[in-house]
Amino acid sequence: MDFNWKEIFINDLHWSLAAEIMIRTLIMFIVILGFLRLSGKKGVRQLSLFEVAIIIGLGSAAGDPMFNQDSAILPALIVFVSILLFYRFITWLASKFEWFEKVLEGEPVYVITEGEFVIDNNEPSFAKDEFFAEMRQKNLEHVGQVKTAILETNGQISFFYYPDEDVKDGLPILPKLYHKKTKQGTPGKNACTFCAHVVDSVSEKGKCPRCHNEEWVAAICTTRLT
């Protein structure tokens, strides 16, 4: 099968159109940055789901005027202004009515309490690999170091730690240790890989008494200060 590479990459593009695309792209990019500045946000991690939806809408409005000669820039600017006014109105409503803010933004979710994962109907409320990565970036080695962890509405995680003398034995989060899973457990204390519950020894049935999971890994045991 023969390919017409010129048609694939260039087609009927000419230099004047290429220059126009560059100018259109620069203008729309500046407009997007201006909108983000007006929204008061300083980083992507500060964006809520509602604000991410707004950004997607802006991207759609900005896309066509960047390269399509048939799409004028002014209608796109009208879309941007409309979205900005809508955004301001919605955020004002959220500041006035707590119930509306909860509907719009959601509520913080407890992920860890008392050194164990919160489980709701035997289902985790988070992606464990991503959560472990967040913990490792906080220089944590195991779940027993964390008294409470809360997943905020903007996607960030707030950690509250045990004092050194109160740290519990816990589920390891370092990949080499966590992936040494067994169904029989190991001699000594073991942590459930699902809910992070720690037992002195794995029962003959091999099930976690808290979540009924059947996979275990050797817990990291902490020597407490006396």
C-alpha positions as CSV (number, residue, x, y, z in Angstrom):
1,M,0.0,0.0,0.0
2,D,1.5,3.3,-1.1
3,F,1.3,6.3,1.2
4,N,1.3,9.9,0.0
5,W,3.5,11.4,2.7
6,K,3.1,14.9,1.4
7,E,-0.7,14.6,1.6
8,I,-0.5,13.1,5.1
9,F,1.8,15.8,6.6
10,I,1.3,18.9,4.4
11,N,-1.7,18.4,2.1
12,D,-2.7,21.9,0.8
13,L,-0.9,23.8,3.6
14,H,0.9,26.9,2.4
15,W,3.2,29.2,4.3
16,S,0.7,32.0,4.7
17,L,-1.7,29.6,6.3
18,A,1.0,28.2,8.6
19,A,1.8,31.7,9.7
20,E,-1.8,32.4,10.4
21,I,-2.1,29.2,12.4
22,M,0.8,30.3,14.5
23,I,-0.8,33.7,15.2
24,R,-4.2,32.1,16.0
25,T,-2.6,29.6,18.3
26,L,-0.6,32.3,20.2
27,I,-3.7,34.4,20.6
28,M,-5.9,31.6,21.9
29,F,-3.1,30.4,24.2
30,I,-2.8,33.8,25.7
31,V,-6.6,33.9,26.2
32,I,-6.5,30.5,28.0
33,L,-3.7,31.7,30.3
34,G,-5.6,34.9,31.0
35,F,-8.7,32.9,31.9
36,L,-6.7,30.7,34.3
37,R,-5.2,33.8,36.0
38,L,-8.7,35.3,36.3
39,S,-10.0,32.1,37.9
40,G,-7.4,32.6,40.7
41,K,-5.9,29.2,40.4
42,K,-2.1,28.8,40.6
43,G,-1.7,25.2,39.6
44,V,-3.4,22.1,38.1
45,R,-3.5,20.3,41.4
46,Q,-5.7,23.1,42.7
47,L,-8.4,22.4,40.1
48,S,-11.6,20.6,41.2
49,L,-13.6,18.3,38.9
50,F,-15.9,21.2,38.0
51,E,-12.9,23.4,37.0
52,V,-11.4,20.5,35.0
53,A,-14.7,20.4,33.1
54,I,-14.4,24.1,32.5
55,I,-10.9,23.7,31.1
56,I,-12.0,21.0,28.8
57,G,-14.8,23.3,27.5
58,L,-12.2,26.0,27.0
59,G,-10.0,23.7,25.0
60,S,-12.8,22.7,22.7
61,A,-13.7,26.4,22.2
62,A,-10.1,27.3,21.5
63,G,-9.2,24.4,19.2
64,D,-11.0,25.3,16.0
65,P,-9.9,29.0,15.9
66,M,-6.3,27.9,16.2
67,F,-6.1,26.2,12.8
68,N,-9.4,26.5,11.0
69,Q,-9.7,29.5,8.7
70,D,-13.5,29.2,8.7
71,S,-13.6,29.8,12.5
72,A,-13.2,33.4,13.6
73,I,-11.5,34.3,16.9
74,L,-14.2,36.6,18.2
75,P,-16.9,33.9,18.6
76,A,-14.4,31.9,20.6
77,L,-13.7,35.0,22.8
78,I,-17.4,35.3,23.4
79,V,-17.5,31.6,24.5
80,F,-14.6,32.3,26.9
81,V,-16.3,35.4,28.4
82,S,-19.5,33.4,28.8
83,I,-17.7,30.5,30.5
84,L,-15.9,33.0,32.8
85,L,-19.1,34.6,33.9
86,F,-20.8,31.2,34.4
87,Y,-17.8,30.1,36.5
88,R,-17.9,33.2,38.6
89,F,-21.7,32.7,39.2
90,I,-21.3,29.1,40.1
91,T,-18.4,29.8,42.5
92,W,-20.5,32.5,44.1
93,L,-23.4,30.1,44.6
94,A,-21.0,27.6,46.1
95,S,-19.7,30.2,48.6
96,K,-23.3,31.0,49.7
97,F,-24.8,27.5,49.9
98,E,-22.9,24.7,51.5
99,W,-25.2,22.0,50.0
100,F,-24.5,23.4,46.5
101,E,-20.8,23.3,47.1
102,K,-21.0,19.6,48.2
103,V,-23.0,18.8,45.1
104,L,-20.5,20.7,42.9
105,E,-17.2,19.8,44.4
106,G,-17.9,16.6,46.4
107,E,-16.7,16.0,49.9
108,P,-13.3,15.0,51.3
109,V,-12.9,11.2,51.7
110,Y,-11.1,9.5,54.6
111,V,-8.6,7.0,53.2
112,I,-6.8,6.0,56.4
113,T,-7.9,6.0,60.0
114,E,-5.9,4.7,62.9
115,G,-3.3,3.2,60.6
116,E,-5.7,1.1,58.5
117,F,-7.5,1.7,55.2
118,V,-11.1,2.8,55.3
119,I,-13.2,0.3,53.4
120,D,-16.7,0.9,52.2
121,N,-18.8,-2.1,51.3
122,N,-15.5,-4.0,51.0
123,E,-14.3,-1.7,48.2
124,P,-11.4,0.8,48.4
125,S,-12.2,4.4,47.5
126,F,-8.8,5.1,45.8
127,A,-6.3,3.6,43.4
128,K,-3.8,1.9,45.7
129,D,-0.7,2.2,43.5
130,E,-1.2,6.0,43.1
131,F,-1.9,6.4,46.8
132,F,1.3,4.5,47.7
133,A,3.3,6.8,45.4
134,E,1.8,9.8,47.3
135,M,2.8,8.2,50.6
136,R,6.4,7.5,49.4
137,Q,6.8,11.1,48.3
138,K,6.1,12.0,52.0
139,N,9.0,9.7,53.0
140,L,6.6,7.2,54.5
141,E,7.5,3.5,54.6
142,H,4.3,1.9,55.9
143,V,0.6,2.6,56.6
144,G,1.1,2.3,60.4
145,Q,2.9,5.7,60.4
146,V,-0.3,7.5,59.4
147,K,-3.1,8.2,61.9
148,T,-5.4,9.8,59.3
149,A,-5.2,10.4,55.5
150,I,-7.9,12.4,53.7
151,L,-8.4,12.7,49.9
152,E,-9.4,16.3,49.4
153,T,-11.8,17.4,46.7
154,N,-9.0,18.9,44.6
155,G,-7.2,15.5,44.4
156,Q,-4.5,16.3,47.0
157,I,-4.0,14.1,50.1
158,S,-3.7,15.4,53.6
159,F,-1.7,13.2,56.0
160,F,-1.7,13.4,59.8
161,Y,1.0,11.3,61.4
162,Y,1.4,9.4,64.6
163,P,4.1,10.7,67.0
164,D,7.2,8.5,66.8
165,E,6.3,6.8,70.1
166,D,2.8,5.9,68.9
167,V,3.6,4.6,65.4
168,K,1.8,1.2,64.8
169,D,3.0,-1.9,63.0
170,G,1.9,-1.5,59.4
171,L,1.5,-2.5,55.8
172,P,4.7,-1.8,53.8
173,I,4.3,0.5,50.8
174,L,7.8,0.0,49.3
175,P,7.3,-2.0,46.1
176,K,9.8,-4.7,46.8
177,L,8.3,-5.4,50.2
178,Y,4.6,-5.0,49.2
179,H,4.8,-7.4,46.3
180,K,6.0,-10.3,48.5
181,K,2.4,-11.4,49.0
182,T,1.4,-14.8,50.2
183,K,-1.8,-16.5,51.2
184,Q,-0.2,-18.4,54.1
185,G,1.5,-15.4,55.7
186,T,5.0,-15.3,57.1
187,P,6.3,-16.0,60.6
188,G,5.5,-13.0,62.9
189,K,3.2,-10.1,62.3
190,N,1.4,-9.9,58.9
191,A,-0.5,-7.0,57.3
192,C,-3.5,-7.5,55.0
193,T,-2.7,-6.2,51.6
194,F,-6.3,-4.9,51.1
195,C,-7.2,-3.1,54.3
196,A,-3.7,-2.9,56.1
197,H,-5.1,-4.7,59.2
198,V,-2.2,-6.2,61.1
199,V,-2.4,-9.6,62.9
200,D,0.1,-11.4,65.1
201,S,-0.2,-14.5,63.0
202,V,-2.3,-15.6,60.0
203,S,-5.1,-18.0,60.9
204,E,-5.5,-21.4,59.3
205,K,-8.2,-20.1,57.0
206,G,-5.9,-17.3,55.9
207,K,-8.6,-14.6,55.8
208,C,-8.4,-11.2,57.2
209,P,-10.8,-10.8,60.1
210,R,-11.6,-7.3,59.0
211,C,-12.2,-7.5,55.2
212,H,-11.9,-11.2,54.5
213,N,-9.0,-10.7,52.0
214,E,-6.7,-13.7,51.6
215,E,-3.4,-12.0,50.7
216,W,-0.8,-11.1,53.3
217,V,2.6,-9.5,53.5
218,A,5.1,-9.2,56.4
219,A,4.2,-6.2,58.4
220,I,6.9,-3.5,59.3
221,C,7.2,-3.7,63.0
222,T,8.2,-0.5,64.8
223,T,10.2,-0.5,68.1
224,R,8.4,2.0,70.3
225,L,10.2,4.4,72.6
226,T,9.8,3.8,76.3
